[in-house]
Amino acid sequence: MAMGRLAELEEVSIDHTFFILLDLLYNFLTYNYTLWQYEPTAIIPNHTLNNLIVMFIIYPCLVLLYLGRYPTGWVKQGIWIISFTTFLSIVEFINYKAGLITFHNGWNIKWSIMFYLYSLPILRLHNKKPLLAFGISVLITVGLLWILKVPISKMK
């Protein structure tokens, strides 16, 4: 039983790494053309430190909870994805209203909701078919950069 749990944890760790890589890619590609950013607080002085805390504390919990209880059946999966999207969107909206996160260059809460509706199924797909999830993520990333008119000249 313990070995099975260890294998599950390793699997989730790989999915967590995938999530981190996508976030790092966002931060790299939009470094000089921010779409959203965490604002400084008395405890966390900048976006970078805040983002690292999210990557290494929040994401592992999120990935473990999301994938660890992922249901079977299309209807239950749809409800699960919508429930997580709703939760994450509410948290982000509260953070936005509190001034802890700001949106820039056309990004808004609607984009965040659409992003959650894309990224959560991709996270599950990565759990089952990593290469396919990676390929789709590359296409979506290029598409978002084009739609949001992120200038190549602004990329780091």
C-alpha positions in Angstrom: 0.0 0.0 0.0 2.8 2.5 0.9 4.6 1.9 -2.4 1.4 2.6 -4.3 1.0 5.9 -2.5 4.6 6.8 -3.2 4.1 6.1 -6.9 1.0 8.3 -6.9 3.0 11.1 -5.1 5.7 10.8 -7.7 3.1 11.1 -10.5 1.6 14.2 -9.0 5.1 15.6 -8.5 5.7 15.4 -12.3 2.3 17.1 -12.9 3.3 19.8 -10.4 6.6 20.3 -12.2 4.6 20.7 -15.5 2.4 23.4 -13.9 5.5 25.2 -12.6 7.2 25.1 -16.0 4.1 26.7 -17.6 4.1 29.4 -14.9 7.8 30.1 -15.4 7.3 30.3 -19.2 4.6 32.9 -18.6 6.9 34.9 -16.4 9.7 34.7 -18.9 7.7 35.5 -22.1 5.8 38.4 -20.5 8.5 39.8 -18.3 8.4 43.2 -20.0 4.7 43.0 -21.0 3.0 41.8 -17.9 -0.6 40.4 -18.2 -1.1 40.1 -14.4 1.2 40.4 -11.4 1.2 39.9 -7.7 1.6 43.2 -5.8 4.0 43.8 -2.9 2.7 43.4 0.6 4.2 44.0 4.0 5.3 40.3 4.1 6.1 39.6 0.5 7.9 42.5 -1.2 7.6 41.6 -4.9 5.9 39.6 -7.6 8.8 37.2 -8.0 8.9 36.0 -4.3 5.1 35.8 -4.3 5.1 33.8 -7.4 7.7 31.4 -6.0 5.6 30.9 -2.9 2.6 30.1 -5.1 4.6 27.7 -7.2 6.1 25.7 -4.4 3.4 25.9 -1.7 0.0 26.5 -3.4 0.5 24.6 -6.6 1.5 21.3 -4.9 -1.5 21.5 -2.7 -3.8 22.4 -5.7 -2.4 19.6 -7.9 -2.6 17.0 -5.2 -6.2 18.0 -4.3 -7.3 18.3 -8.0 -5.8 15.1 -9.3 -6.0 13.1 -6.1 -9.8 13.2 -6.1 -10.4 13.4 -9.8 -13.7 11.6 -10.5 -14.6 9.2 -13.2 -17.3 9.9 -15.8 -17.7 12.9 -18.0 -20.5 14.6 -15.9 -18.6 14.3 -12.6 -15.4 15.4 -14.3 -17.1 18.5 -15.8 -18.6 19.4 -12.4 -15.1 18.9 -10.8 -13.5 21.2 -13.4 -16.2 23.8 -13.0 -16.0 23.6 -9.2 -12.2 24.2 -9.2 -12.5 27.0 -11.8 -15.2 28.7 -9.7 -13.1 28.3 -6.5 -9.9 29.6 -8.1 -11.8 32.5 -9.8 -13.3 33.6 -6.6 -9.9 33.5 -4.8 -8.4 35.5 -7.7 -11.3 38.0 -7.7 -10.9 38.6 -3.9 -7.2 39.1 -4.4 -7.9 41.5 -7.2 -10.4 43.5 -5.2 -7.9 43.5 -2.2 -5.2 44.9 -4.6 -3.0 41.8 -4.2 -3.0 41.1 -7.9 -3.4 43.5 -10.8 -4.3 42.9 -14.4 -2.5 44.6 -17.3 -2.4 44.7 -21.2 -5.9 43.4 -21.8 -5.9 40.6 -19.1 -9.0 40.5 -16.8 -10.9 38.1 -14.6 -12.7 36.7 -17.7 -9.3 35.7 -19.2 -8.4 34.0 -15.9 -11.6 32.0 -15.9 -11.0 30.9 -19.5 -7.4 30.0 -18.5 -8.6 27.9 -15.6 -11.1 26.1 -17.9 -8.2 25.3 -20.2 -5.4 24.6 -17.7 -7.3 22.2 -15.3 -8.2 19.7 -18.1 -4.7 20.1 -19.5 -3.3 19.2 -16.0 -5.4 16.0 -16.0 -4.3 15.3 -19.6 -0.7 15.7 -18.5 -1.3 13.1 -15.8 -2.4 10.6 -18.5 -0.7 11.7 -21.7 2.2 14.1 -20.9 3.4 14.7 -24.5 0.0 15.5 -25.8 -0.6 17.9 -23.0 2.7 19.6 -23.7 2.0 19.9 -27.4 -1.5 21.4 -26.7 0.0 23.8 -24.2 2.6 25.1 -26.7 -0.2 25.7 -29.2 -2.4 27.5 -26.6 0.5 29.6 -25.4 1.4 30.7 -28.9 -2.3 31.4 -29.5 -2.7 33.5 -26.3 0.5 35.5 -27.1 -1.0 36.3 -30.5 -4.5 37.1 -29.3 -3.2 39.3 -26.4 -0.8 40.9 -28.8 2.3 40.3 -26.7 5.0 42.0 -28.7 8.0 39.8 -29.6 10.2 42.9 -29.0 9.0 42.9 -25.3 10.0 39.3 -24.7 13.1 38.9 -22.6 
